[in-house]
Amino acid sequence: MIDENDIRPADLATWSATLIGWCGTAIAFAITTCIAIYGCGQAEHANQIAVAALNQNDQLHRDNQEFAVRLKDYEVSLAEPRLVLLRYRRLAANRYVATLQNDGQRQAVIFGAHLHPGYEEPKVGSIGEHPLVPESLKVPTIKISFSDPGELNVELPIPAVIDSGDIVSLDITFSDDFTEGEVLIDQGIGQPLPVGRYRVRAMNPRFPTGPSNSINDLFGAPLPTSEN
């Protein structure tokens, strides 16, 4: 057993210094540990930011590639002839006028027309249509006449060439032997252009007989009234 008389002041100083050293070491270790933990958190946060930036760059790269593909497709489409229907009007029971414009950068060609009988989906020319082309505008007219109900294709003697931006009018007439259907324009690129429906006479009338009006006419013009 150590007698308190045997403890010298020098020993107390040594023990105190040792204890203080241990405490300092512990404090330094704690501080170092905290700094290391904080540094790891910061490093993880920085790593998350870097990963997010890489993902964003990848998405931007994919978006740029997709935009480039769409732009190329658009440029290709502009280089093709592209006929656009501007107006489709019914002038009489057996006469219609379709106004077309070449919206592409190349010349477009009309070779003729084809009829699709009995097509019932509503097309341009319905009630309330607002023409995009003024009535007074004078444009070249191409006449297309369907006279034989057994022949649904009409070829022009000379194909009509339409320059880029030009507008033409198709004057389409039918004999009384035709009933109803849809008019398709042959533009020679494997994609017939639907320009509108026609109805010369209905085999099975859908409306009561009597004085007709524009409400009963799906084509945007009164039907001719029958005289008793």
Sequence and secondary structure as in RCSB ss.txt:
>XXXX:A:sequence
MIDENDIRPADLATWSATLIGWCGTAIAFAITTCIAIYGCGQAEHANQIAVAALNQNDQLHRDNQEFAVRLKDYE
VSLAEPRLVLLRYRRLAANRYVATLQNDGQRQAVIFGAHLHPGYEEPKVGSIGEHPLVPESLKVPTIKISFSDPG
ELNVELPIPAVIDSGDIVSLDITFSDDFTEGEVLIDQGIGQPLPVGRYRVRAMNPRFPTGPSNSINDLFGAPLPT
SEN
>XXXX:A:secstr
   GGG  HHHHHHHHHHHHHHHHHHHHHHHHHHHHHHHHHHHHHHHHHHHHHHHHHHHHHHHHHHHHHHHHHHH
HHHTS  EEEEEEEEEETTEEEEEEEE SSS EEEEEEEEEET  S  TT TT   SS TT    EEEEEE  TT
  EEEEEEEEEE TT EEEEEEEE TT  EEEEEEE SSS  EEEEEEES  SS SS SSS  TTT TTSS    
   
